[in-house]
Amino acid sequence: MSKKFASRNDLKDKQVSFVNIAKDCYAYTAQGDPNSGVIIGKKGIMVIEAQATPRIAKDVIRQIRTVSKLPITHLVLTHYHAVRVLGASEYNAKQIICSSKTLEMIEERGSQDWLSEFQRFPRLFKGHESITGLTFPTHIFDKRMDVDLGDKEVQLIAVGEGHTRGDIIVWEPESKVMFSGDLVENKATPYCGDAQLAKWPKTLIKLLKMKPEALVTGRGDAITNGKKTLEVIQSTKEFVEQLYIEAQKCVRNKYSLKQCYDHIMKKMKPKYGDWVIFDHCMCFNVKRAYDEANGIRHPKIWTEEIDLQMWKLLNAKN
Ligand SMILES: [Zn+2]
């Protein structure tokens, strides 16, 4: 029997954790489902990543209310993916912030991405009928923006391209806490369908140099040990490097896309097959790596139709 498309078969709810990872900093994690971060200042609260729907955002807010009654003043989007942003309306934040390149991506491909992500992984869009529309920022920046939360200043940094071309991280310098978005994953497969694979490792080297004491990745458990944060960033770096190097080899050897997929699965599944959403991601990851190795700088836009065609082609029996 052929594999069910992407994660349509994944229906089992995950256990949510809301944990204090440093002074005034919290992580909302869910066993490999998309994470959110929270920083509480004297003047207000910053939430990092909106979640996929207002209904899921409600649960993030419910957790926040167990530790603070202050208003949620800032909502930060680390990049444009639907599963991270479409719950935004629920927070009523005065400022919704992302990079200028993320805004470009929302305008260019936000609608297609919404439909495509919903088709790939319906469970993550619980309460999808509550989505009010595409999320747009109220504030954007190019390189860096500092946000004053009263007793602490939080840095939003466009540290470099990788998972998308608009990625930013959130850095709380006092406790050295990093919220990396999908630039880093913890035992979850990095999604590379919109990636800049040649640049991604260089961006991760910058994150390593910052030596975070605590880290909230895009997916997976939060980390509160300085040594472990570096290991996790390093493991993401090794994954994206290997994916791109193998794709470059395949292009040099004039492999078809399907041959490239089979080659990379053989190489990478033994090491990474147990990372969350591995099978889901690899078809999109290999296609993007193959395209980039062929000189396509700007990732192609995924649509519901293209997703299905790709899945059928790459998962066909040889
Ligand atoms: Zn993403």
Residues whose N, C-alpha, C, O or C-beta is under 5 A from the ligand:
A	BS01	ZN	H81 D182
